Amino acid sequence: MFLKTAAVALTALMAISLTAKAETIPVLVPITGFLSLEGTSQRNGAVLAIERYGKDLDLEPEVTDTGTSPEGAVTALRRALEGEPSAAVASMLGTQMLAMLPIAGRAGVPLLTVSGTAKITEIGIPWVFRFFPGDSVVKVAQARYAIEELGAKRPALLHQTTAYGQSGAEHLRRIMNDLGAPLVFEEAIDVSVKDMLPALTRMQEAKPDLILLHLHSGSTALVIRQARDHNIALPILAGSAMHQPTTAALLDPKQLAGVCAESASSPISEPEGPVEDFTSEYRARFGTEPDAFSLAQYDGAAMMIAARNSGARTAEEVRDWLASNSYDGLAMTYKSDGEGNMAHDAVIVCYDGKSAVPAIKRRYENVSGVK
Amino acid sequence: MSTIALTQILLNGLALGAAYALIALGFVIVLNAVGAVNFAQGELVMAGGFAAIALAPLIGEATALPGLLLLPLVMGLMGLVGAGFAWIAYFPVRKRHQVAVFVSTIAAGLVLQHLANALFGAAPRAGPPLIAGAPMTIGSLSISLQQLAVMACAAALISGTGLFLGRTQTGRHMRAVAQDSEMAAAIGIHPKRMITLSFALAIALAGAAGLLLSNQFFVSPNDGGLFMLKAYIAVTIGGWGRLDGAVIGAMLIGIFETLVAALTSYLVAEALLYALLLVMLVFRPSGLLPERARARV
């Protein structure tokens, strides 16, 4: 009798523990390596959203550092897939995403990312959802602002040699050409390059009237600092890395005079409303300032949880919901263009030379015409 | 390219080369002292940069020379780290296969990298400026005071190291241990003490390089590999085991990199640098300077 009672109690306990078991949402992002700054923002955004909105669904984030190698990302994804998740937050590094996508496609698990590399949604694997505007959106905003607002006629471009850098450069080259202001100088810079003066010196010989940057955080700050240190006072319109508070912190506010940047959003530039609430919560949770990558990934994870709240349970149901619904996030409204590009708005932020907090100067809404 | 631009580029190359020289110098001191490459040298440069950032509040912002005042503090701290490094990463494995020493230094470097990541975060950080003041302008030439200070500090440290090793009793003891530790022990010199001192000196120099580079080029936990590579190439070009060769090799790299990148592109400069390394290894593996038989420290 005692044994029977014990067996029943044990079975009940096991059943309770099984039903109470939280589902793990893998967060596979680069926390070390040259993209660690951006990857940390991505992680923080995902973690905050899952912790905030996923409680009722017993969702828990599980963070894995992918480093910056494709092998690291693939290993992390393979391990995460063993837990049969309904979705995963995946690296913002384009080369890692390109390696992860076929595996996620075969396993049938949607990947949520903020990678800017255009190709990840162009290779025909319908399991990727990009919550940061791709180069086809933000580079349009950057090019238009350069010409329409800054009056550029002879722009120079410095871009990174990474997949991200090449993708953005390709778009900028084409768009600037189409808009009648072709590049007069272009240079590709490896992420390990510290001395930017050779490139700046050659660039000056082309007599540009504007410097366009499409570089990661450290390289962006190095170019701006060394340009200003050598009295190169040309206006600079940078890529999204410049809007990050950690990038601005590397520079003296005076050096930021005449510097603008494209981005999906700029949480610290919005003094009130729900974005400010997000910023306060983010500061309290991580002790640092949020950026557009964190907000975009926050929105991405929140949309996935909205899919779950709407009844999607399996990975395939989550994928279908993400592909066919729109979601009002904090940064913008997200909707797939049919290829997994969810973000279609961009902003241009500018620094006034007195503060490290930029002001939003112009919003470009629905650039890709998907609403 | 105009003469002004060329002068500007050469100045930058000299400043870069001077900082590389400190890294390469420390690299050779350890190599000569224990006959093994310290693969953590790059991470120790990075650690020097972060040490400067951590110690900067001690000096405060009121002074006009914050970075220069920090230099002895950073070197002292990194010297202690160097002594500890010898006892943690070298002495316990030195009697095993030489590969064990290489692997041990690589492991120590990775520990430093992850420690820096945990303590300071992944974001690049700007170190304190060596000297305050706006860039100096001579005609169209704009000279950064920071660059001049880097060159002056590096020159003083390189000369000081040469004098210390060549003219002081301790320096001579270090050289004696490096050449033949058993013989040195037989005449009353303590090999362990001298090897510890060699690590301390080498890592203090790496720390100084970290401070000198941290303001202009920032510092992040992942920078070590780059510095290590440059030191390795400098030593290969200058000649393994030669202090003067390490300095000359480093200066050549600094000027070569900036000049070729300015005349062509970074991609060409990198490719040519490694091609030059290959040519050196094939046709003159002992480096540019004549080889000294068993010349250590």
Interface residues (C-beta under 8 A of the other chain):
Chain A: I31 T32 G33 F34 S36 L37 G39 T40 T161 E187 A188 I189 D190 S192 V193 K194 D195 L197 P198 A199 T201 R202 Q204 E205 S217 G218 A221 L222 R225 Q226 D229 H230 N231 T246 A249 L250 T288
Chain B: M1 S2 A5 Q8 I9 N12 L16 H114 N117 G121 A122 A123 P124 R125 A126 P135 T137 S142 S144 Q146 L213 Q216 F217 F218 S220 P221 N222 L226 E257 T258 L259 A261 A262 L263 S265 Y266 L267 A269 E270
